[in-house]
Amino acid sequence: MSQVTASLVKELRDRTGLGMMECKRALVQSGADVEKAIEELRKSSGIKAAKKAGRTAADGLVAVKVEGEYGCVVEVNSETDFVARDESFQGFVKNVVDSAFSTKETDMSQIMAGDMESSREALVQKIGENISPRRVAGIDAPVVGGYVHSNNRIAVIVGLSAGTEELARDVAMHVAAVNPTVVSSDQMPEDIVAAEKEIFAAQARESGKPEEIIEKMIAGRVNKFLKESSLVDQPFVKDPDITVGKLVKDGGAEIVSFVRYEVGEGIDVEAVDFAAEVAAQVKGAN
């Protein structure tokens, strides 16, 4: 069984808001697997979806380019925030998004072929950090809008069937802030719905209520989850009295699709127990 370290307990506490001993027990039972511990704690403690892991070391920038009926978004990673603020790195990211836009290429390896890869290698030599162009996506629609948050770490492109670029940009800004999973609830993958339903069922049965009441509770919670996760059903951030769906409909349009990138999301980085590392070095020096 993997060792349950203080840093793992802290991560679980940060992501769930539960007590230290409860988190430690969950980690012991899950074999020090944080994600598995969260799933079990959601069933037993009634916590809502846990926060994203905040220990990702991957840094870098995102960028968007939109003109006419096409828009694209890219993510380029560096090892540190210091390099992400470097003008040479920022210029390289701009060249990557310009190339992605001009070619409408959504395969990063193709974008990086030839001169772009030579530019990357030269930048690595100059800066002394690894530079990794990670991903790219594009949207081709009658109306496209984009938004990059002020920290250059969250970027969104949105495609509409009609309307204005300003409307598409407003929706993109909402997506950046609220992070919906799908455009509408019918697009939610069945495996995600099934997993949430299992968790809600475990929570509901803790109440000890009759089975017919439990089934209604589960259905209600699933419906709430779908509405909270679906872009068209979310209250619009700039005017919570209307949904995003109504905002777009009033603008004579429908949402075709959206893409949201956040720097470092989904990148697994090895957790380091610094206290143990220092102790080991001190022991080795004696």
C-alpha positions in Angstrom: 0.0 0.0 0.0 1.3 3.5 -0.8 2.3 5.7 2.0 -0.2 8.3 3.3 1.8 11.5 3.6 1.0 14.8 5.3 0.9 16.5 1.8 -1.7 14.0 0.6 -3.8 14.6 3.7 -3.5 18.4 3.1 -4.5 18.0 -0.6 -7.6 16.0 0.4 -8.5 18.5 3.1 -8.1 21.4 0.6 -10.2 19.7 -2.0 -13.0 18.5 0.3 -13.1 20.8 3.3 -13.3 17.8 5.7 -11.4 17.1 8.9 -7.8 15.8 9.0 -8.6 12.5 10.6 -11.5 11.8 8.2 -9.3 12.6 5.3 -6.5 10.4 6.7 -8.9 7.4 7.1 -10.2 7.8 3.6 -6.6 7.8 2.2 -5.7 4.7 4.2 -8.8 2.9 2.9 -8.1 4.0 -0.7 -4.4 3.1 -0.7 -3.3 6.7 -0.8 -5.3 7.3 -4.0 -6.7 10.9 -3.7 -9.3 10.5 -6.4 -10.6 7.3 -5.0 -10.7 8.8 -1.5 -12.7 11.7 -2.8 -15.2 9.4 -4.5 -15.8 7.5 -1.3 -16.0 10.6 0.8 -18.6 12.0 -1.6 -20.7 8.9 -0.9 -20.3 8.8 2.9 -20.0 12.5 3.8 -22.3 14.2 1.3 -19.6 16.6 0.0 -20.2 18.1 -3.5 -17.8 17.8 -6.4 -14.2 18.3 -5.0 -12.0 21.2 -6.1 -9.5 20.6 -8.9 -6.1 19.5 -7.7 -4.1 22.7 -7.2 -0.6 21.3 -7.2 0.0 21.2 -10.9 3.4 22.6 -11.7 2.8 22.9 -15.4 2.7 26.6 -16.4 2.5 28.6 -19.5 0.0 30.6 -21.5 -3.2 30.2 -23.6 -4.0 32.3 -26.7 -7.0 32.9 -28.9 -7.3 34.2 -32.5 -10.7 34.9 -34.0 -11.6 36.4 -37.4 -14.8 36.1 -39.3 -16.3 32.6 -39.1 -13.2 30.9 -37.6 -11.5 31.0 -34.3 -8.8 28.9 -32.6 -7.3 28.5 -29.1 -3.9 27.1 -28.1 -2.0 26.2 -24.9 1.7 26.3 -24.7 3.4 25.1 -21.5 6.5 26.3 -19.7 8.0 25.0 -16.5 7.6 28.2 -14.5 5.4 31.3 -14.3 8.6 33.4 -14.7 9.2 32.1 -18.2 5.5 32.5 -19.0 6.0 36.3 -18.4 9.0 36.4 -20.7 8.5 38.4 -24.0 10.3 35.8 -26.1 8.0 33.1 -24.8 4.9 35.3 -25.4 6.1 36.0 -28.9 6.5 32.2 -29.5 2.9 31.6 -28.3 1.6 34.3 -30.6 3.4 32.6 -33.5 1.8 29.2 -32.6 -1.7 30.6 -32.5 -1.1 32.6 -35.8 0.0 29.4 -37.5 -2.9 27.4 -36.1 -5.3 30.1 -37.4 -3.8 30.4 -40.8 -3.7 26.7 -41.5 -6.9 25.7 -39.5 -4.8 22.8 -38.2 -5.9 21.1 -35.0 -3.0 18.7 -34.7 -0.3 20.4 -32.7 2.4 18.1 -34.1 1.6 19.3 -37.6 1.7 22.9 -36.5 5.1 22.4 -34.9 6.7 20.7 -38.0 9.5 22.5 -39.7 10.4 26.1 -38.7 8.1 26.2 -35.7 10.0 23.3 -34.1 13.3 25.0 -34.8 11.9 28.2 -33.1 10.9 26.1 -30.1 14.3 24.5 -29.8 16.1 27.9 -30.1 13.8 29.3 -27.3 14.6 26.3 -25.1 18.3 27.0 -25.5 17.8 30.7 -24.7 15.5 30.3 -21.7 16.8 27.1 -20.2 13.4 25.6 -19.7 11.4 23.0 -21.6 8.7 24.6 -23.8 5.8 22.3 -24.8 3.1 23.4 -27.2 0.4 21.2 -25.8 -2.9 21.5 -27.6 -5.0 23.4 -30.1 -8.7 23.5 -31.1 -10.7 25.4 -33.6 -14.4 26.3 -34.2 -15.8 27.1 -37.6 -19.3 28.6 -37.3 -21.4 31.5 -38.7 -20.4 33.6 -35.7 -17.3 33.0 -33.5 -16.2 34.9 -30.4 -13.3 34.5 -28.1 -12.2 35.6 -24.7 -8.8 35.4 -22.8 -8.9 36.1 -19.1 -6.6 38.9 -17.8 -4.1 36.4 -16.4 -3.7 34.7 -19.8 -4.3 31.3 -18.2 -7.9 30.8 -19.3 -9.1 31.1 -22.8 -12.4 30.3 -24.6 -13.8 30.3 -28.1 -17.6 30.0 -28.8 -19.4 29.3 -32.0 -23.0 30.6 -32.6 -25.5 29.9 -35.4 -26.2 33.6 -35.8 -26.1 36.8 -33.8 -23.1 39.0 -33.2 -19.4 38.5 -32.3 -20.1 40.6 -29.1 -22.8 38.1 -28.1 -20.4 35.2 -28.7 -17.7 36.9 -26.7 -20.2 37.4 -23.8 -20.9 33.7 -23.8 -17.2 33.0 -23.9 -16.6 35.2 -20.9 -19.3 33.3 -19.0 -17.7 29.9 -20.0 -14.3 31.2 -18.7 -15.9 32.1 -15.3 -18.3 29.2 -14.7 -16.7 26.3 -16.7 -19.7 24.4 -17.9 -19.2 20.8 -19.1 -21.5 20.7 -22.1 -23.7 23.0 -24.2 -26.9 21.3 -23.1 -27.8 18.4 -20.7 -28.5 15.9 -23.5 -24.8 16.1 -24.5 -23.6 14.9 -21.1 -21.7 11.6 -21.5 -23.7 8.7 -20.0 -20.7 7.4 -17.9 -20.5 10.8 -16.1 -24.3 10.7 -15.4 -24.1 7.1 -14.2 -21.1 8.0 -11.8 -22.9 11.0 -10.4 -26.1 8.9 -10.0 -24.2 6.2 -8.0 -22.8 8.9 -5.7 -26.2 10.5 -5.2 -27.7 7.1 -4.5 -25.2 6.3 -1.8 -25.8 9.7 -0.2 -29.6 9.4 -0.3 -29.6 5.9 1.2 -27.7 7.3 4.2 -31.0 9.2 5.0 -32.8 5.9 5.8 -35.9 7.1 3.8 -38.2 4.7 1.9 -36.9 3.5 -1.5 -39.6 5.4 -3.5 -38.6 8.7 -1.7 -34.9 7.9 -2.4 -35.6 7.4 -6.1 -37.2 10.8 -6.2 -34.2 12.3 -4.4 -31.8 10.7 -6.8 -33.7 12.0 -9.8 -33.9 15.5 -8.4 -30.2 15.6 -7.7 -29.3 14.3 -11.1 -31.5 16.9 -12.8 -29.9 19.6 -10.6 -26.4 18.4 -11.6 -27.3 18.4 -15.3 -28.6 22.0 -15.1 -25.6 23.2 -13.2 -23.2 21.6 -15.7 -25.0 22.7 -18.9 -24.2 26.0 -20.5 -27.6 26.9 -21.7 -29.2 26.3 -18.3 -26.7 28.3 -16.2 -27.6 31.8 -15.0 -25.6 34.3 -17.1 -22.7 35.8 -15.1 -23.4 39.4 -16.2 -27.2 39.1 -15.5 -28.1 36.1 -13.2 -31.9 36.8 -13.9 -31.6 35.1 -17.3 -30.0 31.9 -18.4 -27.3 31.8 -21.1 -29.8 29.9 -23.3 -32.3 32.8 -23.1 -29.6 35.4 -23.7 -28.5 33.6 -26.9 -32.1 32.9 -28.0 -33.0 36.6 -27.5 -30.0 37.4 -29.8 -31.6 35.2 -32.5 -29.0 32.5 -32.2 -28.1 29.0 -30.8 -24.8 27.8 -29.3 -23.0 25.5 -31.8 -20.0 24.7 -29.6 -17.4 26.0 -27.2 -13.8 25.2 -26.2 -12.3 26.2 -22.8 -8.6 25.8 -22.1 -7.0 26.5 -18.7 -3.3 26.3 -18.3 -2.1 23.0 -16.8 -5.5 21.4 -16.4 -5.3 17.6 -16.6 -1.5 17.4 -16.3 -0.4 15.0 -13.6 2.7 16.2 -11.8 4.5 14.1 -9.2 3.7 15.2 -5.7 6.9 15.9 -3.7 7.0 15.5 0.1 9.6 18.2 0.7 9.9 17.5 4.5 10.7 13.8 3.8 13.1 14.8 1.0 15.1 17.2 3.2 15.1 14.6 6.0 16.5 12.0 3.6 19.2 14.4 2.4 20.2 15.3 5.9 20.4 11.7 6.9 22.5 10.8 3.9 24.9 13.6 4.7 25.6 12.2 8.2 
